[in-house]
């Protein structure tokens, strides 16, 4: 089920997302549960018509350093480059990463490609003693945590 928003509703969602993001990052909020992260990401990207791939960078106490959409794609995919993610994580001095992307199709099940890119990123950042804590796939009304599924 795709979420159709009026222009006014879309503006309100964007404003709420920006306020939530500023609060989350500025207060160095601790990521305490996949549920909390899921709710935040649903508000941020569930409504988007094109696929995006982002990373929440955290320190060794799981406090958020930054949340950044790293790649933008089409309605059914986005090119993701582990090198660029590792480079940004090093620049931010992150020790952990929460990966996320949306599925505009409305299905939040991890695909084979999702599992493969998660493994490639995990290997790339692992060389620098960083961990991938989770990879969430966000759809219009649900988000799936690969960590909760035992895929990380």
Buried (B, 14 or more C-beta within 10 A) or exposed (E): EEBEEEEEEEEEBEEEBEEBBEEBBEEEBEBEEBEEBBEBBBBBBBBBEEBBBBBBBBBEEBBBBBBEBBBEBEEEBBEBBBEEBBEBBEEBEBBBBBBBBBBBEBEBEBEEEBBEBBBBBBEBBEEEEBBBBBBBBBBBEBBBBBBBEEBB
